[in-house]
Structure formats: structure tokens, C-alpha cells
Amino acid sequence: MKSHLKNNYLNYILVIISVAASSLLKESVLKLSFQGMWVWFVLLLIFPIILAHVVVYCYMLIMGGSYTVSSEGIVNRLRKLKRSK
């Protein structure tokens, strides 16, 4: 287990960043059930060669989740933050 985590820590960091971005940005939508999260991490442990985002996208295609980010929304949010300072 430790060797797996040592070899694939970047995949897990990518997953954490994706989840954090989806919770911070109103323009993004990430729909995963609690049970789906377990399936997701089991897939990552079974197939360590596959990148984390590929596993997530495949899971979403199969289980019906979705993840979208609007670049226009992100730019508008950054402009509002700049104006508010």
C-alpha cells in the first residue's frame, strides 16, 4: 500500500485539486455519490497505471455523474475578486 501511494501520489493530488476546485467554483459541478467515491478509489487502487482523472471520467460516464467548468465563469470571478480589492 505504501509503495502504491509513493508511486501514485500525483494522481491523488490531482483528484484532491479537482474536488477542491469543484467545491470552490460556482461554475463547476461535481456530482459523485458517497458510494461512488468508494468505487472510484477502489478503481484507483486496482489500476494504478491509469491516471486518476481518466478513472474519474470513466466512472462518471458509467454511473452518470458530471463534472464541468466554465472558463468564462472563472475569468469573471477573477475579475470580481480584482475589483473588490
Secondary structure as the mmCIF struct_conf table of DSSP 4:
data_model
#
loop_
_struct_conf.conf_type_id
_struct_conf.id
_struct_conf.beg_label_comp_id
_struct_conf.beg_label_asym_id
_struct_conf.beg_label_seq_id
_struct_conf.end_label_comp_id
_struct_conf.end_label_asym_id
_struct_conf.end_label_seq_id
HELX_RH_AL_P HELX_RH_AL_P1 LYS A 2 LEU A 24
TURN_TY1_P TURN_TY1_P1 LYS A 26 GLU A 27
STRN STRN1 VAL A 29 LEU A 30
HELX_RH_AL_P HELX_RH_AL_P2 PHE A 34 ILE A 46
TURN_TY1_P TURN_TY1_P2 PRO A 48 ILE A 49
BEND BEND1 ILE A 50 ILE A 50
HELX_RH_AL_P HELX_RH_AL_P3 ALA A 52 MET A 63
TURN_TY1_P TURN_TY1_P3 GLY A 64 GLY A 64
STRN STRN2 TYR A 67 THR A 68
HELX_RH_AL_P HELX_RH_AL_P4 SER A 71 SER A 84
#
